[in-house]
């Protein structure tokens, strides 16, 4: 997105440029689909992105009708569930959107042929630990297998499914969620880099093929953060064969890396066409279904099926020019994953924008009340914000801001009065926000939203 007060031209003009460039994607492209010689014991996995059944469907059997053929072909199908299936009505805390999926969601997914659901996401604790546990229970009662649940010692529980004579393993992680105090209940597994790498190495040795689902990063960009690209590649080095990423709400590039495949974003698979989505990016209604052929420790081949969401948020297969344009755009975005200069510029623009957004959210929380400010400061301890602070420490002119955010995080952890802690740093806080505005590169921010 953009810092509106740091733009040299009207916001609406940038949106017009976006739409024009999205209609005619230009650039070097790479092949996205391939099929290697057949190997014995191979299975097909179908992967979808974010799924959010918010309302009871009028005709459940037709919700995934546009994708039925691919889902029926698959030995295993998986997706990410955007919100918990919980009856807990009270928000777990003062932050977040308090999203809930419809109680019919588990049966709807099961009827569509989806068998594995990742529940580690930024909305996973919107209903608190009790709501998260209820959601996992409802999914499992419907016959769905769940990954992304933190087990003993906060490790992600390995889910194992048998298919075609192979043992498929699934791990799930997220880098952010509502700041809810732990009472010893189940929680979503957090994407702490070193812990993830160790867990993936152990899990990969226990199964024939390991799939890792990651709900991380920032919304409405067609390119991942460079550090996320590098970490996804490191997961492949540790033994993952398929890495599936969510949360951007738009489709992103893919790449083969060593013996694995990384899909950096599959878009929305079933999602309400809310004003937030429509304002977020013109392509929040464009998506792909990924079919992957897997054999023991190998990715044998892959195929993409483009689709779009209708006004009700239901998936409909894309045909003709629209589907070809999306595939062309993803092929260009995939080629740019290897362009270090481009990735660096996009990452810096995204980090500057998101740091400025975070600072403004903290300042707005200060004007509300101490509870809201305290909850906002608690988020500074989560992996997404820790990584953001670490990157600010390396950017020119923002090291002091990184140290300031660290101090506020420490004050929150120590139980200090949040308003007093903030007010003691008010001048430095304002200076840090001004430094971010000077660093903001609107051209790179625009590039991050285009193929």
ZABANU-848673 format. One record per atom (N, C-alpha, C): x, y, z. Coordinates in steps of 0.2 Angstrom, whole numbers, padded with zeros to 4 digits, always signed. Atoms other than C-alpha are relative to their C-alpha. Example, Ala and Ser with C-alpha at 12.3 -4.5 7.8 and 13.67 -1.06 7.14 Angstrom:
residues 2
+0004-0006+0000;+0062-0022+0039;+0004+0006+0000;-0004-0006-0001;+0068-0005+0036;-0004+0005+0003;
END
This chain:
residues 451
+0004-0006+0000;+0000+0000+0000;+0004+0006+0000;-0004-0006+0000;+0005+0018+0001;-0001+0005+0006;+0001-0005-0005;+0008+0032+0013;-0002+0006-0004;+0003-0005+0004;-0004+0045+0006;+0003+0007+0001;-0002-0007-0001;+0004+0060+0014;+0008+0000-0003;-0007+0000+0002;+0021+0055+0006;+0000-0001-0008;+0001+0001+0007;+0015+0054-0012;+0001+0007-0004;+0000-0007+0004;+0019+0067-0026;-0006+0000-0005;+0006+0000+0004;+0003+0063-0035;-0006-0003+0004;+0006+0002-0004;-0015+0059-0030;+0000-0008+0000;+0001+0007-0001;-0019+0042-0023;-0004-0004-0006;+0004+0003+0005;-0032+0039-0036;+0004-0001-0007;-0004+0001+0006;-0019+0041-0050;+0004-0006+0000;-0003+0006-0001;-0009+0027-0043;-0004-0006-0001;+0005+0005+0001;-0024+0016-0043;-0001-0001-0008;+0001+0000+0008;-0027+0020-0062;+0007-0003-0003;-0006+0003+0002;-0008+0016-0065;+0000-0008+0001;+0000+0007-0002;-0010-0001-0056;-0005-0004-0005;+0004+0004+0004;-0025-0006-0066;+0002-0001-0007;-0003+0001+0006;-0017-0002-0082;+0005-0005-0001;-0005+0004+0000;-0002-0011-0078;-0002-0008+0001;+0002+0006-0001;-0011-0026-0072;-0004-0003-0006;+0003+0002+0006;-0021-0027-0088;+0005-0002-0006;-0005+0002+0005;-0005-0028-0098;+0007-0001+0003;-0007+0002-0004;+0009-0037-0088;+0005-0001-0005;-0006+0000+0005;+0026-0035-0097;+0006-0002+0004;-0006+0002-0003;+0042-0043-0092;+0002-0007-0002;-0003+0007+0001;+0053-0058-0092;-0004-0005+0004;+0004+0005-0003;+0043-0074-0088;+0004-0006+0000;-0002+0006-0001;+0047-0091-0082;-0005-0005-0001;+0005+0005+0000;+0038-0108-0085;-0002-0002+0007;+0003+0002-0006;+0026-0112-0071;-0002-0007+0001;+0003+0007-0001;+0020-0129-0075;+0005-0005-0004;-0004+0005+0003;+0030-0145-0079;-0002-0006+0003;+0002+0007-0001;+0028-0163-0079;+0007-0004-0001;-0006+0004+0001;+0044-0174-0076;-0003-0007-0002;+0002+0007+0001;+0044-0193-0081;-0003-0003+0006;+0003+0003-0006;+0032-0203-0071;+0004-0004+0005;-0004+0004-0005;+0038-0210-0055;-0005-0004+0004;+0005+0005-0004;+0030-0225-0045;-0001+0003+0007;+0002-0003-0007;+0021-0220-0029;-0002+0007+0000;+0001-0007-0001;+0017-0203-0034;-0007+0002+0002;+0006-0002-0002;+0002-0194-0027;-0001+0008-0002;+0001-0006+0002;-0007-0178-0032;-0003+0004+0006;+0003-0004-0005;-0010-0164-0019;-0003+0007-0003;+0003-0006+0002;-0022-0149-0023;+0001+0005+0006;-0001-0005-0006;-0018-0133-0013;-0004+0006-0002;+0004-0006+0000;-0030-0118-0011;+0003+0005+0005;-0002-0006-0004;-0026-0101-0003;-0005+0001+0006;+0004-0002-0006;-0036-0092+0010;-0008-0002-0001;+0007+0002+0000;-0054-0099+0014;-0003+0003+0006;+0004-0003-0006;-0067-0089+0024;-0007+0000-0002;+0007+0001+0001;-0084-0096+0023;-0004+0004+0006;+0002-0005-0005;-0092-0081+0033;-0008-0001+0001;+0008+0001+0000;-0111-0085+0029;-0001-0007-0002;+0002+0006+0003;-0120-0101+0027;-0002+0000-0007;+0001+0000+0007;-0120-0105+0009;-0007-0002-0002;+0007+0002+0002;-0137-0106+0000;+0000-0007-0003;+0000+0007+0003;-0132-0122-0009;+0007-0002+0001;-0006+0002-0002;-0117-0130-0001;+0004-0004-0005;-0003+0004+0005;-0114-0142-0015;+0003+0003-0006;-0003-0004+0006;-0110-0128-0027;+0005+0005+0002;-0005-0005-0002;-0098-0118-0017;+0006+0000-0004;-0006+0001+0004;-0083-0126-0025;-0001-0003-0007;+0001+0003+0006;-0091-0131-0041;+0005+0002-0005;-0005-0002+0006;-0079-0121-0052;+0006-0003+0001;-0006+0003-0001;-0065-0131-0045;+0000-0007+0002;+0002+0007-0002;-0073-0148-0042;+0004-0005-0004;-0004+0005+0004;-0063-0157-0056;+0007-0001+0003;-0007+0001-0003;-0046-0153-0049;+0000-0003+0007;+0001+0002-0007;-0052-0156-0031;-0001-0008+0000;+0002+0007+0000;-0059-0173-0036;+0006-0004-0003;-0005+0004+0002;-0043-0178-0045;+0006-0001+0005;-0005+0000-0005;-0032-0175-0030;-0001-0006+0005;+0000+0005-0006;-0027-0188-0017;-0001+0003+0006;+0001-0005-0006;-0026-0174-0004;-0001+0007-0002;+0001-0007+0002;-0032-0157-0005;+0000+0004+0007;-0001-0004-0006;-0028-0143+0008;-0001+0007-0002;+0002-0007+0001;-0032-0125+0011;+0002+0004+0007;-0001-0004-0006;-0029-0111+0024;-0007+0003+0003;+0006-0003-0003;-0044-0107+0036;+0001+0007+0003;-0002-0007-0002;-0044-0088+0038;-0003+0002+0007;+0003-0002-0007;-0055-0087+0054;-0002-0006+0004;+0003+0006-0004;-0060-0099+0068;-0007-0001-0001;+0007+0002+0000;-0076-0109+0068;-0002+0000+0008;+0001-0001-0008;-0081-0103+0086;-0007+0003+0001;+0006-0003-0002;-0097-0099+0095;+0001+0005+0005;-0002-0005-0005;-0087-0088+0107;-0002+0007-0003;+0002-0006+0004;-0095-0071+0103;+0004+0006+0003;-0003-0005-0002;-0085-0060+0114;+0007+0001-0003;-0007-0001+0003;-0069-0053+0106;+0005-0002+0006;-0005+0002-0005;-0053-0060+0114;+0004+0006+0003;-0004-0006-0002;-0045-0043+0116;-0003+0006-0004;+0002-0006+0003;-0046-0025+0111;+0002+0001-0007;-0003+0000+0007;-0037-0028+0094;-0003-0005-0004;+0002+0005+0004;-0042-0037+0079;-0007+0001-0003;+0007-0001+0003;-0057-0039+0068;-0005-0005+0003;+0005+0005-0003;-0065-0053+0078;-0004-0004-0005;+0003+0004+0005;-0068-0064+0063;-0002-0007+0002;+0002+0007-0002;-0078-0080+0064;-0002-0003-0007;+0002+0004+0006;-0081-0093+0050;-0007-0003+0002;+0007+0002-0002;-0099-0099+0049;+0001-0008+0002;-0001+0006-0003;-0102-0115+0059;-0001-0006-0006;+0000+0005+0006;-0106-0124+0042;+0007-0001-0003;-0006+0001+0003;-0088-0122+0037;+0003-0006-0001;-0003+0007+0000;-0081-0139+0042;-0003-0004-0005;+0004+0004+0004;-0095-0148+0033;+0001+0002-0008;-0001-0003+0007;-0093-0137+0017;+0007-0002-0002;-0007+0002+0002;-0074-0140+0016;+0000-0008-0001;-0001+0008+0001;-0076-0159+0019;-0004-0002-0006;+0004+0002+0005;-0090-0160+0006;+0004+0002-0007;-0004-0002+0006;-0078-0151-0007;+0006-0005-0001;-0006+0004+0001;-0065-0164-0005;+0006+0002+0004;-0006-0002-0004;-0053-0154+0006;+0001-0004+0006;-0001+0005-0006;-0045-0165+0019;+0005+0003+0005;-0005-0003-0005;-0031-0154+0027;-0001+0007+0000;+0001-0007-0001;-0034-0137+0034;+0006+0003+0005;-0004-0004-0004;-0021-0125+0041;-0004+0005+0004;+0004-0005-0004;-0027-0115+0056;+0004+0005+0004;-0005-0005-0003;-0011-0105+0061;-0001+0006-0005;+0001-0006+0004;-0016-0088+0055;-0001+0006+0005;+0000-0006-0004;-0017-0070+0061;-0007+0001+0003;+0006+0000-0003;-0035-0072+0065;-0002-0006+0005;+0001+0007-0004;-0033-0089+0074;-0002+0001+0007;+0002-0001-0007;-0035-0081+0091;-0005+0005+0001;+0005-0005-0001;-0049-0069+0088;-0005-0001+0005;+0005+0002-0005;-0060-0079+0099;+0004-0003+0006;-0004+0003-0005;-0046-0083+0111;+0002-0007+0000;-0002+0007+0000;-0038-0099+0116;-0006-0005+0000;+0005+0005+0000;-0055-0107+0120;-0004+0000-0007;+0003+0000+0006;-0062-0102+0103;+0004-0003-0005;-0005+0004+0005;-0046-0109+0094;-0001-0007+0001;+0001+0007-0001;-0048-0125+0103;-0007-0003-0002;+0007+0002+0002;-0067-0126+0099;+0000-0001-0008;+0000+0000+0007;-0063-0122+0081;+0004-0007-0003;-0003+0006+0001;-0050-0136+0080;-0004-0006+0001;+0004+0006-0002;-0062-0148+0088;-0006-0001-0005;+0005+0000+0005;-0076-0144+0076;+0003-0002-0007;-0003+0003+0006;-0065-0147+0061;+0002-0007+0000;-0001+0007+0000;-0059-0163+0067;-0006-0005+0001;+0006+0004+0000;-0076-0169+0071;-0003-0001-0007;+0003+0001+0007;-0081-0166+0053;+0005-0004-0004;-0004+0004+0004;-0067-0177+0047;+0006+0003-0003;-0006-0004+0003;-0054-0164+0043;+0006-0001+0004;-0006+0000-0004;-0036-0165+0048;+0003+0007+0000;-0002-0007-0001;-0028-0150+0055;+0007+0001+0001;-0007-0001-0002;-0011-0143+0055;+0001+0008+0002;-0001-0007-0003;-0004-0127+0063;-0001+0001+0007;+0002+0000-0007;-0008-0131+0081;+0007-0001+0004;-0006+0000-0004;+0006-0128+0094;-0001-0006+0005;+0000+0005-0005;+0010-0143+0104;+0004+0001+0006;-0004-0001-0006;+0021-0146+0119;+0006+0004-0002;-0005-0004+0001;+0034-0133+0120;+0000+0005-0006;+0001-0005+0006;+0026-0122+0107;+0002-0003-0007;-0002+0003+0007;+0031-0134+0093;-0006-0001-0004;+0006+0002+0005;+0020-0136+0078;-0001-0007+0000;+0001+0007+0000;+0012-0153+0079;+0000-0002-0007;+0000+0003+0007;+0016-0164+0064;-0006-0004-0001;+0006+0004+0002;+0001-0170+0055;+0002-0005-0006;-0002+0005+0005;+0003-0186+0045;-0006-0003-0003;+0005+0003+0004;-0008-0192+0031;+0003-0005-0005;-0003+0005+0005;-0006-0208+0021;-0004+0001-0006;+0003-0001+0007;-0010-0207+0002;+0005-0003-0005;-0004+0003+0005;-0004-0218-0012;+0006-0004+0002;-0006+0004-0003;+0008-0228-0001;+0005+0005+0003;-0004-0005-0003;+0016-0212+0005;-0002+0003+0006;+0001-0004-0006;+0017-0203+0022;+0001+0007-0002;+0000-0007+0001;+0013-0185+0019;+0000+0004+0007;+0000-0004-0006;+0018-0173+0033;-0002+0007-0001;+0002-0007+0001;+0010-0156+0036;+0002+0004+0007;-0001-0005-0005;+0016-0142+0047;-0003+0007-0002;+0003-0006+0001;+0008-0125+0049;+0003+0005+0005;-0002-0005-0005;+0014-0108+0056;-0003+0007-0002;+0002-0007+0001;+0009-0090+0057;+0005+0005+0003;-0004-0005-0003;+0019-0074+0061;-0003+0005+0004;+0003-0005-0003;+0006-0064+0069;-0007-0003+0002;+0007+0002-0002;-0011-0066+0079;-0002+0005+0005;+0002-0005-0005;-0021-0056+0091;+0004-0001+0007;-0004+0001-0006;-0011-0053+0107;-0005-0002+0006;+0004+0003-0005;-0020-0065+0119;+0004-0003+0005;-0004+0003-0005;-0013-0070+0136;-0001-0008+0000;+0000+0008+0000;-0009-0089+0137;-0003-0002+0006;+0003+0003-0006;-0019-0099+0149;+0002-0008+0000;-0002+0007+0001;-0010-0115+0144;-0004-0004-0005;+0004+0004+0005;-0022-0120+0130;+0003+0000-0006;-0003+0001+0007;-0019-0124+0112;+0000+0007-0003;-0001-0006+0003;-0013-0110+0101;+0003-0001-0007;-0003+0001+0007;-0007-0107+0083;+0007+0000+0001;-0007+0001+0000;+0011-0112+0080;+0003+0006-0003;-0003-0006+0002;+0022-0097+0078;+0006-0001-0005;-0005+0000+0004;+0034-0094+0064;+0006+0003+0002;-0007-0002-0003;+0050-0092+0074;+0005-0003-0004;-0004+0004+0005;+0063-0095+0061;+0005-0005+0002;-0004+0005-0002;+0076-0105+0070;-0004-0006+0002;+0004+0006-0002;+0063-0116+0078;-0003-0003-0005;+0003+0003+0006;+0054-0118+0062;+0005-0005-0004;-0005+0004+0004;+0070-0124+0053;+0002-0006+0004;-0002+0006-0004;+0074-0136+0067;-0006-0005+0000;+0006+0004+0000;+0056-0143+0067;-0001-0003-0007;+0000+0002+0007;+0056-0145+0048;+0005-0006-0001;-0005+0005+0001;+0072-0155+0049;-0002-0007+0003;+0002+0006-0004;+0065-0167+0062;-0006-0003-0004;+0006+0003+0003;+0048-0169+0053;+0002-0003-0007;-0002+0003+0006;+0056-0172+0036;+0003-0007+0000;-0003+0007+0000;+0065-0187+0042;-0005-0005+0002;+0005+0004-0002;+0049-0194+0049;-0005-0002-0005;+0005+0001+0005;+0039-0194+0033;+0003+0000-0007;-0003+0001+0007;+0041-0197+0014;+0000+0007-0003;+0001-0007+0003;+0035-0179+0009;-0002+0005+0005;+0002-0005-0005;+0034-0164+0020;-0003+0006-0003;+0003-0006+0003;+0022-0149+0016;+0000+0005+0006;+0000-0005-0005;+0024-0133+0026;-0004+0006-0002;+0005-0005+0002;+0010-0120+0026;+0002+0006+0005;-0002-0006-0003;+0015-0102+0031;-0005+0006-0001;+0004-0006+0000;+0003-0088+0035;+0004+0006+0003;-0004-0005-0002;+0014-0073+0035;+0001+0006-0005;-0001-0005+0004;+0020-0057+0028;-0005+0005+0000;+0005-0006+0000;+0009-0042+0022;-0004-0001-0006;+0005+0001+0005;-0006-0040+0012;+0001+0004-0006;+0001-0004+0006;-0009-0035-0006;+0006+0002-0004;-0006+0000+0004;+0008-0037-0013;+0001-0006-0004;-0001+0006+0005;+0012-0048-0028;+0007-0003+0001;-0007+0002-0001;+0030-0051-0021;+0001-0001+0007;-0002+0001-0007;+0036-0059-0005;+0006+0005+0002;-0006-0003-0003;+0048-0050+0007;+0006-0005-0002;-0006+0004+0002;+0066-0055+0002;+0002-0005+0005;-0002+0004-0005;+0069-0062+0019;-0005-0006+0001;+0005+0006+0001;+0053-0073+0017;+0002-0005-0005;-0003+0004+0005;+0060-0079+0001;+0005-0004+0002;-0006+0004-0003;+0076-0084+0009;-0001-0005+0005;+0002+0005-0006;+0068-0092+0024;-0004-0006-0003;+0004+0005+0004;+0056-0102+0012;+0005-0005-0003;-0005+0004+0003;+0071-0108+0003;+0004-0004+0005;-0004+0004-0005;+0080-0113+0019;-0004-0006+0002;+0004+0006-0002;+0065-0124+0024;+0001-0005-0005;-0001+0005+0005;+0067-0133+0007;+0007-0004+0002;-0007+0003-0002;+0086-0136+0012;-0001-0004+0006;+0001+0004-0006;+0080-0143+0029;-0004-0006-0002;+0004+0006+0002;+0069-0156+0020;-0007+0001-0002;+0007-0001+0002;+0052-0148+0016;+0000-0001-0008;+0000+0001+0007;+0047-0152-0002;-0005+0004-0003;+0005-0005+0003;+0032-0140-0004;-0001+0005+0006;+0002-0006-0005;+0030-0123+0005;-0005+0004-0003;+0006-0004+0002;+0013-0115+0003;-0001+0006+0005;+0001-0006-0004;+0011-0097+0009;-0007+0003-0001;+0007-0003+0000;-0005-0087+0013;+0001+0007+0003;+0001-0006-0003;-0011-0070+0019;+0000+0006-0004;+0000-0006+0004;-0007-0058+0005;-0007+0001-0004;+0007-0001+0003;-0025-0061-0002;+0001+0001-0008;-0001+0000+0007;-0018-0060-0020;+0005-0005-0002;-0005+0005+0002;-0008-0073-0030;+0007+0003-0001;-0007-0002+0000;+0011-0072-0030;+0003-0005-0004;-0004+0004+0004;+0025-0080-0039;+0001-0007+0003;-0002+0006-0002;+0031-0098-0038;+0007-0002-0002;-0006+0002+0002;+0048-0106-0039;+0002-0007+0002;-0004+0006-0002;+0057-0123-0040;+0006+0002+0003;-0006-0001-0003;+0071-0123-0028;+0003-0007+0003;-0003+0007-0002;+0083-0138-0026;-0006-0005-0002;+0005+0006+0001;+0071-0153-0023;-0007+0002+0001;+0007-0002-0003;+0056-0143-0018;-0003+0006-0005;+0004-0006+0003;+0043-0130-0024;-0003+0004+0005;+0002-0005-0004;+0038-0114-0016;-0006+0004-0003;+0005-0005+0003;+0021-0105-0019;-0001+0005+0005;-0001-0006-0005;+0023-0088-0011;-0007+0003+0001;+0007-0003-0001;+0004-0084-0012;-0005-0003-0005;+0005+0003+0004;-0011-0093-0019;-0007+0004-0001;+0006-0004+0000;-0024-0079-0016;-0006-0002+0004;+0007+0002-0004;-0042-0080-0009;-0003-0006-0004;+0003+0006+0003;-0050-0097-0013;-0008+0001+0001;+0007-0001-0001;-0067-0093-0005;+0000+0006+0005;-0001-0005-0004;-0069-0076+0002;-0005+0006-0001;+0005-0005+0002;-0082-0062+0004;+0003+0006-0003;-0003-0005+0004;-0079-0048-0008;-0002+0007+0004;+0001-0005-0004;-0079-0035+0006;+0003+0007-0003;-0004-0007+0003;-0074-0016+0003;+0007+0000+0002;-0007+0000-0001;-0058-0020+0012;+0004-0004-0005;-0003+0004+0005;-0054-0033+0000;+0001+0004-0007;+0000-0003+0006;-0059-0023-0015;+0004+0006+0000;-0004-0005-0001;-0050-0008-0009;+0008-0002+0000;-0006+0002-0001;-0035-0018-0005;+0005-0001-0006;-0003+0002+0006;-0030-0024-0022;-0005-0002-0006;+0004+0002+0005;-0038-0025-0039;-0001-0008-0001;+0000+0007+0002;-0033-0044-0040;-0002-0004+0007;+0002+0004-0005;-0040-0049-0023;-0005-0005-0001;+0005+0005+0002;-0053-0059-0033;+0003-0004-0005;-0003+0005+0004;-0040-0068-0043;+0004-0005+0004;-0003+0005-0003;-0033-0084-0038;+0003-0006-0004;-0002+0006+0004;-0025-0101-0043;-0001-0006+0005;+0000+0007-0003;-0027-0119-0038;+0006-0003-0002;-0007+0004+0002;-0010-0128-0037;-0001-0007+0001;-0001+0007+0000;-0009-0146-0042;+0007-0002+0000;-0007+0002+0000;+0007-0154-0037;+0000-0008+0000;-0001+0007+0000;+0013-0172-0041;+0006-0001+0005;-0005+0002-0005;+0023-0179-0026;+0002-0007+0000;-0002+0006-0002;+0034-0194-0024;+0004+0000+0005;-0004+0001-0006;+0045-0200-0011;+0006+0005+0000;-0005-0005+0000;+0056-0184-0007;+0001+0004-0006;-0001-0003+0006;+0053-0177-0024;-0007+0004-0002;+0006-0004+0004;+0041-0164-0033;+0001-0002-0007;+0000+0003+0007;+0037-0173-0049;-0002+0005-0005;+0003-0004+0005;+0027-0160-0058;-0005+0005+0004;+0005-0005-0003;+0015-0145-0055;-0004+0003-0006;+0005-0003+0005;+0000-0137-0064;-0004+0005+0004;+0004-0005-0003;-0009-0121-0060;-0007+0001-0004;+0007-0001+0003;-0028-0118-0063;-0002+0007+0002;+0003-0006-0002;-0033-0100-0063;-0007+0001+0001;+0007-0001-0001;-0049-0094-0056;-0001+0007+0003;+0001-0006-0004;-0058-0079-0049;-0006-0001+0004;+0006+0000-0004;-0071-0075-0036;-0006+0004-0003;+0005-0003+0002;-0088-0070-0041;-0003+0005+0005;+0002-0006-0005;-0098-0055-0032;-0001-0003+0007;+0002+0003-0007;-0103-0068-0018;+0006-0003+0003;-0006+0003-0003;-0085-0073-0016;+0001-0007-0001;-0001+0007+0002;-0087-0090-0024;+0005-0001-0006;-0005+0001+0005;-0073-0097-0035;-0004-0003-0006;+0002+0001+0007;-0077-0098-0054;+0006-0001-0004;-0006+0001+0004;-0064-0105-0066;+0000+0006-0005;-0001-0005+0005;-0056-0092-0077;+0001-0003-0007;-0001+0003+0007;-0056-0095-0096;+0002+0005-0004;-0002-0005+0005;-0049-0087-0111;+0005+0005+0002;-0005-0005-0001;-0039-0071-0110;+0001+0002+0007;-0001-0002-0007;-0042-0067-0092;+0004-0005+0004;-0005+0005-0003;-0034-0084-0086;+0007+0001-0003;-0007+0000+0002;-0020-0082-0098;+0004+0006+0002;-0003-0006-0003;-0017-0064-0092;+0003-0001+0007;-0002+0001-0007;-0016-0070-0074;+0006-0005+0000;-0006+0004+0001;-0004-0084-0079;+0006+0003-0002;-0006-0004+0002;+0007-0072-0088;+0003+0004+0005;-0003-0004-0006;+0008-0061-0073;+0003-0004+0005;-0003+0004-0005;+0012-0075-0061;+0007-0002-0003;-0006+0003+0002;+0026-0081-0073;+0005+0006+0000;-0004-0006-0001;+0033-0063-0073;+0002+0001+0007;-0002+0000-0007;+0032-0062-0054;+0005-0005+0002;-0004+0006-0002;+0040-0079-0053;+0008+0002-0002;-0007-0001+0003;+0055-0073-0064;+0003+0005+0005;-0002-0005-0004;+0057-0058-0052;+0003-0002+0007;-0002+0003-0006;+0060-0069-0037;+0008-0001+0000;-0007+0000+0000;+0078-0070-0043;+0004+0006-0002;-0003-0006+0001;+0081-0052-0046;+0001+0004+0007;-0002-0002-0007;+0090-0047-0030;-0001+0008+0001;+0002-0007+0000;+0089-0028-0034;-0007+0002+0001;+0007-0001+0000;+0071-0028-0037;-0003-0003+0007;+0003+0003-0006;+0067-0039-0022;+0002+0005+0006;-0002-0005-0005;+0078-0027-0011;-0004+0006+0001;+0004-0006+0001;+0069-0012-0017;-0007-0001+0003;+0007+0002-0002;+0052-0020-0014;-0001-0001+0007;+0000+0001-0007;+0056-0026+0003;+0001+0006+0004;-0001-0007-0004;+0062-0009+0009;-0006+0004+0000;+0006-0003+0000;+0047-0001+0003;-0006-0002+0004;+0005+0003-0004;+0036-0013+0011;+0001+0001+0007;-0002+0000-0007;+0045-0013+0027;-0001+0008+0003;+0001-0007-0002;+0045+0006+0028;-0008+0002+0001;+0007-0001+0000;+0026+0007+0024;-0003-0004+0007;+0003+0003-0005;+0022-0006+0037;+0003+0002+0007;-0002-0003-0006;+0033+0001+0050;-0003+0007+0002;+0003-0006-0001;+0025+0018+0048;-0008-0001+0002;+0006+0002-0002;+0008+0010+0049;-0001-0003+0007;-0001+0003-0007;+0013+0001+0065;+0000+0006+0005;-0001-0006-0005;+0019+0018+0073;-0007+0004+0000;+0006-0003+0000;+0003+0026+0068;-0006-0003+0004;+0005+0004-0004;-0008+0012+0075;+0002+0001+0008;-0002-0001-0007;+0002+0014+0091;-0002+0006+0003;+0002-0006-0002;-0001+0032+0092;-0007+0001+0001;+0007+0000-0001;-0019+0030+0089;-0003-0004+0006;+0002+0004-0007;-0020+0017+0103;+0001+0004+0006;-0002-0005-0005;-0012+0030+0114;-0006+0004+0002;+0006-0004-0001;-0027+0041+0111;-0006-0003+0002;+0006+0003-0002;-0040+0028+0115;+0001-0002+0008;-0001+0001-0007;-0035+0020+0132;+0006-0005+0001;-0006+0003-0002;-0021+0011+0141;-0001-0008-0002;+0001+0007+0002;-0029-0007+0137;+0002-0001-0007;-0002+0001+0008;-0028-0004+0118;+0007+0001-0001;-0007-0001+0001;-0011+0003+0119;+0004-0006+0003;-0004+0006-0003;-0005-0011+0130;+0000-0006-0005;+0001+0006+0004;-0012-0024+0118;+0004+0001-0007;-0004-0001+0006;-0004-0015+0103;+0008-0001+0001;-0007+0001-0002;+0013-0015+0112;+0002-0007+0001;-0001+0007-0001;+0011-0033+0116;+0001-0004-0007;-0001+0003+0007;+0011-0037+0097;+0007+0001-0002;-0007-0001+0002;+0029-0031+0096;+0004-0006+0002;-0004+0006-0002;+0034-0047+0104;-0001-0006-0005;+0001+0006+0005;+0027-0058+0089;+0005+0000-0005;-0006+0001+0005;+0038-0064+0075;-0001+0005-0005;+0000-0005+0005;+0031-0052+0062;+0003+0006+0002;-0003-0006-0002;+0035-0037+0072;+0007+0000+0002;-0007+0001-0002;+0051-0044+0079;+0005+0000-0007;-0004+0000+0006;+0057-0047+0061;+0000+0007-0003;+0001-0007+0003;+0051-0029+0056;+0005+0004+0004;-0005-0004-0004;+0061-0021+0071;+0007-0002-0002;-0007+0002+0002;+0077-0031+0066;+0002+0003-0007;-0002-0003+0007;+0076-0025+0048;+0000+0008+0001;-0001-0007-0001;+0073-0007+0054;+0007+0002+0003;-0006-0001-0003;+0089-0009+0064;+0006+0001-0005;-0005+0000+0006;+0098-0011+0047;-0001+0005-0005;+0001-0005+0005;+0090+0002+0037;+0004+0007+0002;-0003-0006-0002;+0099+0019+0036;-0005+0005+0003;+0004-0005-0003;+0092+0032+0048;-0006-0003+0005;+0005+0002-0004;+0080+0020+0058;+0002-0005+0005;-0002+0004-0005;+0091+0011+0070;-0002+0002+0007;+0002-0003-0006;+0086+0023+0084;-0008-0002+0001;+0007+0002-0001;+0068+0019+0080;-0001-0008+0002;+0000+0007-0002;+0071+0000+0081;+0002-0001+0007;-0002+0000-0007;+0079+0003+0098;-0006+0002+0004;+0006-0003-0003;+0064+0013+0103;-0006-0005+0001;+0005+0005+0000;+0052-0001+0098;+0002-0006+0005;-0002+0005-0005;+0062-0013+0108;-0001+0002+0007;+0001-0002-0007;+0061-0003+0123;-0007+0000+0002;+0007+0000-0002;+0042-0001+0122;-0002-0008+0000;+0002+0007-0001;+0041-0020+0119;+0002-0003+0007;-0003+0002-0007;+0052-0023+0135;-0005+0003+0005;+0004-0003-0005;+0041-0011+0145;-0007-0004+0000;+0006+0003-0001;+0025-0020+0140;+0001-0007+0003;-0001+0006-0003;+0033-0037+0144;+0001+0000+0008;-0001-0001-0007;+0038-0030+0161;-0006+0002+0004;+0006-0002-0003;+0020-0024+0165;+0000+0007+0002;+0000-0007-0001;+0024-0006+0165;-0006+0004-0003;+0006-0004+0003;+0010+0007+0162;+0002+0002-0007;-0002-0001+0007;+0009+0008+0143;+0000+0007-0002;+0001-0007+0002;+0004+0026+0142;+0007+0004+0003;-0006-0003-0003;+0019+0031+0154;+0006-0002-0005;-0006+0002+0004;+0031+0021+0143;+0000+0003-0006;+0000-0004+0007;+0025+0029+0127;+0001+0007+0001;-0001-0007+0000;+0024+0046+0133;+0008+0002+0002;-0007-0001-0001;+0042+0045+0139;+0004+0000-0006;-0003+0001+0007;+0047+0041+0121;-0003+0004-0005;+0004-0003+0005;+0035+0053+0112;+0004+0004-0005;-0004-0004+0005;+0048+0065+0104;+0004-0005-0004;-0004+0005+0004;+0059+0050+0098;-0005-0004-0004;+0005+0004+0004;+0043+0041+0092;-0002+0005-0006;+0002-0004+0006;+0038+0056+0081;+0006+0001-0005;-0006-0001+0004;+0056+0058+0075;+0001-0007-0005;-0001+0007+0003;+0056+0039+0070;-0005+0000-0006;+0005-0001+0005;+0039+0042+0060;+0002+0004-0006;-0003-0005+0005;+0047+0057+0051;+0005-0003-0004;-0005+0004+0004;+0062+0046+0046;-0003-0005-0005;+0003+0005+0004;+0051+0033+0039;-0003+0003-0006;+0003-0003+0006;+0042+0045+0028;+0005+0003-0005;-0005-0002+0005;+0058+0052+0021;+0003-0006-0004;-0002+0006+0003;+0063+0034+0017;-0005-0003-0005;+0005+0004+0004;+0047+0029+0008;+0001+0002-0007;-0001+0000+0007;+0049+0025-0010;-0006-0002-0004;+0007+0002+0003;+0032+0026-0019;+0001-0004-0006;-0001+0004+0006;+0039+0019-0035;+0001-0007+0002;-0001+0007-0002;+0045+0003-0026;-0006-0003+0003;+0006+0002-0003;+0029+0002-0017;-0005-0002-0005;+0004+0002+0006;+0020+0002-0034;+0002-0006-0003;-0003+0006+0003;+0031-0011-0041;-0002-0006+0004;+0002+0006-0004;+0027-0022-0026;-0007-0003-0001;+0007+0002+0001;+0009-0022-0031;-0001-0002-0007;+0001+0002+0007;+0012-0027-0049;+0004-0006-0002;-0005+0006+0002;+0019-0042-0058;+0007+0002-0003;
END
